[in-house]
């Protein structure tokens, strides 16, 4: 490491969410993707019904 930036030699504080096991991250990420896919399908359904009604 270069000595040009000596003020960057600090350690990150140990925050609580950094100690969570990996499976918690997988569950949260999977749930977020699932909700995103559901909302995308719902939007496509609403658009298709709107086009069907207006035509």
BELTA-V64545 format. One record per pair of residues at least 4 apart in sequence whose C-alpha atoms are under 6 Angstrom apart, sorted by the first residue. I is the first residue (numbers start at 1). J is the second residue. D is the distance in Angstrom with one decimal. If there is no record, write none. Layout:
# BELTA-V64545
I,J,D + I,J,D
This chain:
# BELTA-V64545
25,29,6.0 + 26,30,5.9
